[in-house]
Amino acid sequence: MKLHYKFSNLLGTVYHKGNLLFTPDSNALITPVGNRATVIDLKNGRSETLSFESEFNIICSTLSSNGALLLVINETGRGYLYNVKCRTLIGIHRFGHDVHTIKFSPDSKSVAVCRGNRCEIYTCPSADRQFNLFTLKFVLRSFHDKTTCINWTNDSRVVAVGSADMTTQVFSVPLLNKLHRFTLAGHGREIVGAFFEQDSLNIMTICKNAKVNYWAADMDLASMEPMPYIPDEDHDEEDDDNDNEMPTSSNGHGDNDDDEQLDDIVERQRAKLERKQKRLDEHLLKNPTKDDMVVFKRINKFNYKETFEGADRGALLLCADYHQKTHMLVAGFSNGHFYLHEMPDFNIIHSLSIGNQQQMITSSLFSPLGDWIALACQNLGQLIVWEWQSQTYVLKQQGHFNNMTQLTYSPDGMHIASGGDDGK
């Protein structure tokens, strides 16, 4: 008789909170379920919960473009890097508190982390040997409120970061000769999404009060080249003293004193990068480049609420996603409605309601092929995958949002029926 028990699967819930992820082949959906992550096979109708376990609930996650690396961050800012193909936990890294969203670059060499009122860019692990799991290389801290969303261009050289201060900042990493940083304003509420067009700097920004701004750049992305190296002649002596300090990734089981020491080292490196960035900004102001800089101009603005009636006018836009190849924009609202539009003309393709005020849509995502839309409701733990062309459900599940009280197997042991305090 076997007495060696090993975790197999997690049942009773399909979604808790956080964002959804599709695998590159669109056949599977990765969804956070509390302090774990579940992979739902949409082709075969099966699910598998990954073996790693976080100490706290997962709030955001991102998947590399090849589908190999999964990075999830919990409520305390601790990140778990997991190899999806090998089903192995690679390591744990402390990003710090107040992490709101994360996103791998398309080349999977960098990851952007929205933390507090800043955006931090880290280098990702590669095949080459390196001391740290993630290395901080850039800090953008010019927002007046928390950062809320991230989007990369296809060449991984430009990042757009939205904030609750109603602005979106577009900046290059590393600096490009015609683009350093550009601020897009014109919204009246928190930015929910910012999406680049394919191989272009044209971008649309979406805010919480259901308004969309479409911005066009006067230059092509391909015409921009890396900026020549600018020596940092006014560096501080304190920065030289900190160069010998090397932060390490936490294993998740260290002492509190070790964790506090690690946090101190990381914070000093963040401060060092911020001082360096400030000196670089001052240098660029004193010595403006001769080349013309890129300019973004708003060419269109749209409002979802122009077609709303009655109580729906008070609904808030909570999530959005854009598919570059099909030019489709999906947005989910607090009243349980979601809308599908074709951009840049904002032609409505379809609208559907999946419930009432209790079923507010908190996450939406296009599949890589663009034919499926995944929607999630945090309040009731509901998860939906919808094929918009045939207007059929690929997946529609809802877990228990209260205590589970009853459980029984079918006679053949192939099925399980459960009941809970939620009356389901």
C-alpha positions as CSV (number, residue, x, y, z in Angstrom):
1,M,0.0,0.0,0.0
2,K,1.4,3.4,-1.0
3,L,1.6,5.9,1.9
4,H,3.5,8.6,0.1
5,Y,0.9,11.3,-0.7
6,K,1.5,14.1,-3.2
7,F,-0.6,17.0,-4.2
8,S,-2.6,16.2,-7.3
9,N,-5.3,18.9,-8.0
10,L,-7.4,21.6,-6.4
11,L,-11.2,21.3,-6.8
12,G,-14.1,23.6,-5.9
13,T,-12.8,26.9,-7.3
14,V,-11.9,28.1,-10.8
15,Y,-11.0,31.8,-10.1
16,H,-10.3,34.0,-7.0
17,K,-8.6,37.2,-8.0
18,G,-6.0,38.5,-10.4
19,N,-5.5,38.4,-14.1
20,L,-6.0,35.5,-16.6
21,L,-3.3,34.1,-18.9
22,F,-3.6,32.1,-22.2
23,T,-0.8,29.8,-23.3
24,P,0.7,30.7,-26.7
25,D,-1.2,27.9,-28.5
26,S,-4.5,29.2,-27.0
27,N,-5.4,25.6,-25.8
28,A,-5.0,26.3,-22.1
29,L,-6.0,29.0,-19.6
30,I,-4.0,29.8,-16.5
31,T,-6.1,31.2,-13.7
32,P,-5.2,32.1,-10.1
33,V,-7.1,30.2,-7.4
34,G,-6.2,31.7,-4.1
35,N,-2.5,31.0,-3.3
36,R,-2.2,28.6,-6.3
37,A,-2.5,28.6,-10.1
38,T,-4.6,26.2,-12.1
39,V,-4.1,25.3,-15.8
40,I,-7.4,24.6,-17.6
41,D,-7.1,22.5,-20.8
42,L,-9.8,24.0,-23.0
43,K,-9.4,21.3,-25.7
44,N,-9.7,18.2,-23.5
45,G,-11.9,19.7,-20.7
46,R,-9.4,19.0,-17.9
47,S,-7.7,21.1,-15.2
48,E,-4.4,20.8,-13.3
49,T,-3.3,22.8,-10.4
50,L,0.5,23.6,-10.4
51,S,2.5,22.2,-7.6
52,F,3.9,25.4,-6.1
53,E,2.1,27.2,-3.3
54,S,2.3,30.8,-2.2
55,E,1.9,31.9,1.4
56,F,-0.7,34.5,0.4
57,N,-3.2,35.0,-2.4
58,I,-1.9,35.6,-5.9
59,I,-2.8,39.1,-7.2
60,C,-1.0,39.3,-10.6
61,S,0.8,37.0,-13.0
62,T,2.5,37.0,-16.4
63,L,3.6,34.4,-18.9
64,S,6.7,34.6,-21.2
65,S,6.1,34.7,-24.9
66,N,7.2,31.1,-25.4
67,G,5.0,29.9,-22.6
68,A,7.9,28.4,-20.6
69,L,8.2,30.9,-17.6
70,L,5.3,31.8,-15.4
71,L,5.8,34.6,-12.8
72,V,3.2,35.2,-10.1
73,I,3.3,37.7,-7.3
74,N,1.3,37.5,-4.1
75,E,-0.2,40.1,-1.8
76,T,3.1,40.6,0.1
77,G,5.1,41.3,-3.1
78,R,6.8,37.9,-3.2
79,G,7.3,36.6,-6.7
80,Y,7.4,32.9,-7.8
81,L,9.1,32.0,-11.0
82,Y,7.8,28.7,-12.3
83,N,8.8,26.6,-15.4
84,V,5.5,25.5,-16.9
85,K,6.9,23.0,-19.3
86,C,9.1,21.2,-16.7
87,R,6.6,21.8,-13.8
88,T,9.4,23.1,-11.6
89,L,9.7,26.1,-9.3
90,I,12.8,28.0,-10.3
91,G,13.0,30.5,-7.5
92,I,11.4,33.1,-5.3
93,H,12.1,36.9,-5.4
94,R,11.0,39.7,-3.1
95,F,9.7,42.6,-5.3
96,G,8.3,44.5,-2.3
97,H,4.8,45.6,-1.3
98,D,2.2,47.4,-3.4
99,V,2.7,45.4,-6.6
100,H,-0.3,46.0,-8.9
101,T,0.5,44.4,-12.2
102,I,3.5,42.7,-14.1
103,K,4.2,41.9,-17.7
104,F,7.0,40.1,-19.6
105,S,8.5,41.9,-22.6
106,P,7.7,40.2,-25.9
107,D,11.4,38.9,-26.2
108,S,11.1,37.5,-22.6
109,K,14.3,39.2,-21.6
110,S,12.8,41.8,-19.3
111,V,9.8,42.1,-17.0
112,A,8.0,45.3,-16.0
113,V,6.6,45.6,-12.5
114,C,4.1,48.3,-11.4
115,R,4.8,48.9,-7.8
116,G,3.4,51.8,-5.8
117,N,3.8,55.0,-7.9
118,R,6.7,53.6,-9.9
119,C,7.5,51.2,-12.7
120,E,10.5,48.9,-12.3
121,I,12.2,47.0,-15.2
122,Y,14.1,43.8,-14.3
123,T,16.2,41.5,-16.4
124,C,14.9,38.0,-16.5
125,P,16.8,34.7,-16.0
126,S,18.5,33.3,-19.1
127,A,20.5,30.3,-20.2
128,D,23.7,32.2,-19.1
129,R,24.7,31.8,-15.5
130,Q,23.9,34.7,-13.2
131,F,24.0,35.4,-9.5
132,N,20.5,37.0,-9.2
133,L,17.1,35.6,-10.3
134,F,16.0,39.2,-11.3
135,T,18.3,42.2,-11.7
136,L,16.8,45.7,-11.4
137,K,18.0,47.9,-14.3
138,F,15.5,50.8,-14.6
139,V,13.2,52.7,-12.3
140,L,10.6,55.2,-13.5
141,R,9.1,57.2,-10.6
142,S,7.4,60.3,-12.0
143,F,3.8,59.3,-11.2
144,H,1.6,61.0,-8.5
145,D,-0.5,57.9,-7.8
146,K,-0.3,54.1,-8.1
147,T,0.6,52.6,-11.4
148,T,-2.1,50.3,-12.8
149,C,-1.3,48.9,-16.2
150,I,1.6,48.0,-18.6
151,N,2.1,47.4,-22.3
152,W,5.1,46.8,-24.4
153,T,5.8,47.4,-28.1
154,N,6.5,44.3,-30.2
155,D,10.3,45.0,-30.3
156,S,10.5,45.3,-26.5
157,R,12.0,48.8,-26.7
158,V,9.1,51.0,-25.5
159,V,6.8,50.6,-22.5
160,A,3.5,52.4,-21.7
161,V,2.5,52.6,-18.1
162,G,-0.9,53.9,-16.9
163,S,-1.6,55.3,-13.5
164,A,-4.4,56.3,-11.2
165,D,-3.2,59.9,-11.6
166,M,-5.1,59.8,-15.0
167,T,-2.0,59.9,-17.1
168,T,-0.1,57.4,-19.3
169,Q,3.6,57.6,-19.7
170,V,5.4,56.2,-22.7
171,F,9.2,55.7,-22.3
172,S,12.0,53.8,-23.9
173,V,14.2,51.1,-22.4
174,P,17.0,51.7,-23.2
175,L,16.7,55.4,-24.3
176,L,16.0,55.9,-28.0
177,N,17.3,58.9,-29.9
178,K,13.8,60.2,-30.6
179,L,11.9,59.1,-27.6
180,H,12.8,59.5,-23.9
181,R,9.5,60.0,-22.1
182,F,6.2,61.3,-23.2
183,T,3.1,61.8,-21.1
184,L,-0.4,61.2,-22.4
185,A,-3.2,63.0,-20.5
186,G,-6.9,63.8,-21.2
187,H,-8.6,61.3,-19.0
188,G,-10.8,62.0,-15.9
189,R,-10.4,58.7,-14.0
190,E,-7.9,56.0,-13.3
191,I,-6.2,54.4,-16.4
192,V,-7.4,50.8,-16.9
193,G,-5.5,49.9,-20.1
194,A,-3.0,51.2,-22.6
195,F,-2.4,49.2,-25.8
196,F,0.0,49.7,-28.7
197,E,-0.8,48.9,-32.3
198,Q,1.3,46.1,-33.9
199,D,4.8,47.3,-34.8
200,S,3.8,50.9,-34.2
201,L,3.8,53.6,-31.5
202,N,0.1,54.4,-32.1
203,I,-1.6,53.7,-28.8
204,M,-5.0,53.8,-27.2
205,T,-5.7,54.6,-23.5
206,I,-8.8,53.6,-21.6
207,C,-9.9,54.9,-18.3
208,K,-12.3,53.8,-15.6
209,N,-15.2,56.1,-16.6
210,A,-15.4,54.2,-20.0
211,K,-13.6,56.7,-22.2
212,V,-11.1,55.8,-24.9
213,N,-8.4,58.0,-26.4
214,Y,-6.6,57.0,-29.6
215,W,-3.1,58.5,-30.1
216,A,-1.1,58.6,-33.2
217,A,2.7,59.1,-33.3
218,D,4.3,61.2,-36.0
219,M,7.3,58.8,-36.3
220,D,7.7,55.1,-37.1
221,L,9.0,52.8,-34.4
222,A,11.5,51.2,-36.8
223,S,13.2,54.6,-37.5
224,M,14.3,55.0,-33.9
225,E,17.8,54.0,-32.8
226,P,19.4,53.6,-29.4
227,M,20.7,56.8,-27.9
228,P,24.5,57.2,-27.7
229,Y,26.0,56.5,-24.3
230,I,25.9,59.5,-21.9
231,P,28.6,59.3,-19.2
232,D,27.4,59.9,-15.7
233,E,30.0,62.5,-14.6
234,D,28.1,63.7,-11.5
235,H,27.6,60.4,-9.8
236,D,27.6,60.2,-6.0
237,E,30.3,58.6,-3.9
238,E,27.5,56.8,-2.1
239,D,26.6,55.0,-5.4
240,D,30.2,53.7,-5.6
241,D,29.9,52.3,-2.1
242,N,26.8,50.4,-3.0
243,D,28.2,48.8,-6.1
244,N,29.7,46.0,-4.1
245,E,26.3,45.1,-2.5
246,M,24.7,42.3,-4.4
247,P,21.0,41.5,-3.7
248,T,20.0,37.9,-3.7
249,S,16.7,36.2,-4.3
250,S,15.0,34.9,-1.2
251,N,14.3,31.2,-0.9
252,G,11.0,32.0,0.8
253,H,12.1,30.3,4.0
254,G,14.8,32.5,5.4
255,D,14.8,34.4,8.7
256,N,13.1,37.8,9.1
257,D,16.4,39.4,9.7
258,D,17.8,38.1,6.4
259,D,14.7,39.3,4.6
260,E,14.9,42.8,6.1
261,Q,18.6,43.0,5.2
262,L,17.8,42.0,1.6
263,D,15.0,44.6,1.5
264,D,17.4,47.3,2.6
265,I,19.9,46.4,-0.1
266,V,17.3,46.4,-2.8
267,E,15.9,49.7,-1.6
268,R,19.4,51.3,-1.8
269,Q,19.8,50.0,-5.3
270,R,16.4,51.4,-6.2
271,A,17.4,54.8,-4.8
272,K,20.7,54.6,-6.7
273,L,18.9,54.0,-10.0
274,E,16.4,56.8,-9.2
275,R,19.3,59.3,-8.6
276,K,21.0,58.2,-11.8
277,Q,17.7,58.6,-13.8
278,K,17.2,62.1,-12.3
279,R,20.7,63.2,-13.3
280,L,20.1,61.8,-16.8
281,D,16.9,63.8,-17.1
282,E,18.7,66.9,-16.0
283,H,21.4,66.3,-18.5
284,L,18.8,65.9,-21.3
285,L,17.1,69.1,-20.3
286,K,20.4,71.1,-20.4
287,N,21.6,69.5,-23.6
288,P,18.5,68.8,-25.8
289,T,19.1,66.5,-28.7
290,K,19.3,68.0,-32.2
291,D,17.0,65.3,-33.7
292,D,13.3,65.9,-33.7
293,M,11.5,64.0,-30.9
294,V,8.4,61.9,-31.4
295,V,5.1,63.6,-30.7
296,F,1.8,61.9,-29.9
297,K,-1.4,63.5,-31.1
298,R,-4.9,62.4,-30.1
299,I,-6.9,61.8,-33.3
300,N,-10.0,60.1,-31.8
301,K,-11.9,59.8,-28.6
302,F,-14.8,57.6,-27.8
303,N,-17.2,57.1,-24.9
304,Y,-18.9,53.7,-24.1
305,K,-21.6,55.5,-22.1
306,E,-23.1,57.3,-25.1
307,T,-25.1,54.1,-25.8
308,F,-25.9,53.3,-22.1
309,E,-29.3,53.9,-20.7
310,G,-30.7,54.3,-17.2
311,A,-28.7,52.7,-14.3
312,D,-26.1,51.4,-16.8
313,R,-24.7,54.9,-17.1
314,G,-23.2,54.6,-13.6
315,A,-21.3,51.4,-14.5
316,L,-17.5,51.5,-14.3
317,L,-15.0,50.0,-16.7
318,L,-13.0,47.5,-14.7
319,C,-10.9,45.7,-17.3
320,A,-10.0,45.7,-21.0
321,D,-7.8,43.9,-23.5
322,Y,-6.8,44.5,-27.1
323,H,-5.9,42.1,-29.9
324,Q,-3.4,43.7,-32.3
325,K,-3.9,41.4,-35.3
326,T,-7.7,41.6,-35.4
327,H,-7.9,45.1,-34.0
328,M,-10.6,44.0,-31.5
329,L,-11.1,45.7,-28.1
330,V,-13.0,44.1,-25.3
331,A,-14.0,45.8,-22.1
332,G,-15.7,44.5,-19.0
333,F,-17.9,46.6,-16.7
334,S,-19.1,46.6,-13.1
335,N,-22.7,45.8,-14.1
336,G,-21.8,42.4,-15.7
337,H,-21.8,43.6,-19.3
338,F,-18.9,43.4,-21.7
339,Y,-18.5,45.0,-25.1
340,L,-16.5,44.1,-28.2
341,H,-15.5,46.9,-30.6
342,E,-13.4,47.1,-33.7
343,M,-10.7,49.7,-33.7
344,P,-9.7,52.4,-34.6
345,D,-13.2,53.3,-35.7
346,F,-14.9,51.9,-32.5
347,N,-17.5,49.9,-34.4
348,I,-19.4,47.7,-32.0
349,I,-19.3,44.0,-32.9
350,H,-21.2,42.5,-30.0
351,S,-22.4,43.1,-26.4
352,L,-23.4,40.6,-23.8
353,S,-24.4,40.5,-20.2
354,I,-23.2,37.6,-18.0
355,G,-25.1,38.5,-14.8
356,N,-26.1,41.3,-12.5
357,Q,-24.3,43.9,-10.3
358,Q,-22.8,41.0,-8.2
359,Q,-21.1,39.6,-11.3
360,M,-18.9,42.5,-12.1
361,I,-16.2,41.6,-14.7
362,T,-12.8,42.0,-13.1
363,S,-10.6,40.4,-15.8
364,S,-10.7,40.1,-19.6
365,L,-8.3,38.6,-22.0
366,F,-8.1,37.7,-25.7
367,S,-6.5,34.4,-26.7
368,P,-3.4,34.7,-28.9
369,L,-5.4,33.7,-32.0
370,G,-8.0,36.3,-31.2
371,D,-11.0,34.0,-31.5
372,W,-11.7,33.4,-27.8
373,I,-12.3,35.9,-25.0
374,A,-11.8,34.9,-21.3
375,L,-13.8,36.8,-18.7
376,A,-13.6,36.4,-14.9
377,C,-15.8,37.7,-12.0
378,Q,-14.1,38.0,-8.7
379,N,-17.2,38.3,-6.5
380,L,-18.7,34.9,-7.5
381,G,-15.6,33.2,-8.7
382,Q,-17.0,32.8,-12.2
383,L,-14.9,32.0,-15.2
384,I,-16.1,32.2,-18.9
385,V,-14.3,31.5,-22.2
386,W,-16.5,32.8,-25.1
387,E,-16.0,32.4,-28.8
388,W,-17.2,35.7,-30.2
389,Q,-17.4,34.7,-33.9
390,S,-19.9,31.8,-33.3
391,Q,-21.2,33.4,-30.1
392,T,-20.9,30.2,-28.1
393,Y,-19.4,29.3,-24.7
394,V,-16.1,27.3,-24.7
395,L,-16.1,27.2,-20.9
396,K,-18.5,28.4,-18.3
397,Q,-17.7,27.5,-14.7
398,Q,-18.3,28.9,-11.3
399,G,-16.7,27.7,-8.0
400,H,-18.0,28.0,-4.5
401,F,-17.7,31.5,-3.1
402,N,-18.5,30.3,0.4
403,N,-17.7,27.3,2.6
404,M,-18.0,23.8,1.0
405,T,-20.1,21.6,3.3
406,Q,-20.9,18.4,1.3
407,L,-19.0,16.2,-1.1
408,T,-19.7,12.8,-2.6
409,Y,-18.3,10.5,-5.4
410,S,-20.2,8.9,-8.2
411,P,-20.4,5.1,-8.0
412,D,-17.6,4.7,-10.6
413,G,-15.4,7.3,-8.9
414,M,-15.1,9.4,-12.0
415,H,-17.2,12.4,-10.8
416,I,-17.5,14.5,-7.6
417,A,-20.6,16.4,-6.5
418,S,-20.2,19.2,-4.0
419,G,-22.5,21.5,-2.1
420,G,-21.8,24.7,-0.1
421,D,-23.2,27.5,2.1
422,D,-23.7,29.5,-1.1
423,G,-26.7,27.2,-2.0
424,K,-24.9,25.6,-4.9
